Amino acid sequence: MAAGGLMDRPLSAAERREFNRHRHAETRQKEQLARGPKGVAAAWWDQARMVAAEQERAGNPAAWDELAQFLSNYCGRYST
């Protein structure tokens, strides 16, 4: 997807939303990476939620269950 006036045609509403979502995610990821390991973890959490939501919209709501199970296992491993 082109940006910055380099487009051959105007973006549809769906294309504009996707472009904005991608731009926002890139900005947020850069900000999170600057925070070090905690920021990297936050960036992965953002990405995981986004993937699970996309999977749900595509007809695979089980992605949320799998993410929840992974997080439960992680917490079980590191909780005292």
C-alpha positions, 0 to 999 in steps of 0.5 A: 500500500502506497502512502505520502501522495504516491497512490494511483487511486484513493484508498477505500475505507477498508484500505485506509483503516488497514493503513492507519492500523499498520502505521499506528502499530509501527509507531507503537512498536518503536516506542515500546522497543525504546523501553527495553525488554518490558517494552518488547514484551508489551509489543508482543502482547499488542501483536498477540491481541491483534492476531487473536482478534483477526483470527476471531474475525476470520472465524477462528475464535479458538485463537483467544483460547490458545492465547489464554492457555499460553499466558496461563502456562507462562504465569504458572511457570514464573509465579511464586 
